[in-house]
């Protein structure tokens, strides 16, 4: 009898699904070319998330590589909605 391997489908989350005022640790990220340009998919704990404009800007400004680790927290503003804030690069506040 053949062994059947189960493939776990992992849905990519958006920033709106994360908890406000909680810190999230990015273990790595993957650049993805889309019809809208270059986007990033972040590996956070046991799930993946699309990078927001602020996270993309942080990656670009600091010339991060896909295996560089950083963290951010989620805040909420009624006018702008959920947004990433308080970035820390390898335990150094930026």
N, C-alpha and C positions, 0 to 999 in steps of 0.2 A: 504494500500500500504506500502511495506517495504522501510525503508530508506537505501539508497545505500551509503556506505562509500567509499570515494576515497582514495586509497593507493598511496602515492607519492613515485615514484621510485627515488632513489638517487644514482647517479653514483659516484664511488670513484675516485677522481682526483689524478693526479701525480704531482710531484714538478714542472715539466716542464710547467704546466698550470697556475702557479702562477706568479704574477707580480714581477719583479726584484726590489730590494730596497724597498719593502713594508714589514711592520711588520704584522705577523699573530699571533693571540691569540688562543691557544689551550685550550678549555674548559674542555675536558676530552679525554681519549683514551681507546681503547679496545684491549687487547691482542688476537691475532688470531693464532692458530696453522695451519700451512700450510705444504705442502710436502717439502718446503725449510727451515722449522724451524719456530721459533716464530717471528711473525711480529706484527706491531701495526697499528690500524686504528685510526686516529686522528679526533676528532670533532672540526672543525674550523668554526665559525660563522654558516652559514646555509648549509654547505656541509661537506663531509668527505674526507680524504686524507690518502694515504699510507705513513707511516713513512719511511724516508730515513735512511741510515746507521748512519749518524751523529745524527739524532734525536733519533734513537734507542740507540745509545751509550750514549747520554745525559740522557735518561730515566733510563738506567741501572746504570750509574755512580752515579747519584744522588738519587737512590732508590725511584723513584717517584711512587706514587699510581695512579690508573686510574682517580681519581677526582682532582689530583693536577693540577694547572694551570701554564702554562708557555707560553712564546712567542719566536718567532724567526723571522729573516728576510731572504730574498732570495737574493743571489748574483749569479753572472755568471762568469765563467772562461772558455775561449775557449777550454782549454785542458780537463777540468773536467765537463763542462756543468753547469747546475743549482745545487746549493747546499745551505743547511740551515746554517746560521751563526748568531752570536750575540744573543745567547740565554739569556733570562731573566726569572728567576724562581720567580714567585709571586712578581714582581716588584723589584727584586734584581739581578743585572747583575752578571753573572757567567762566 
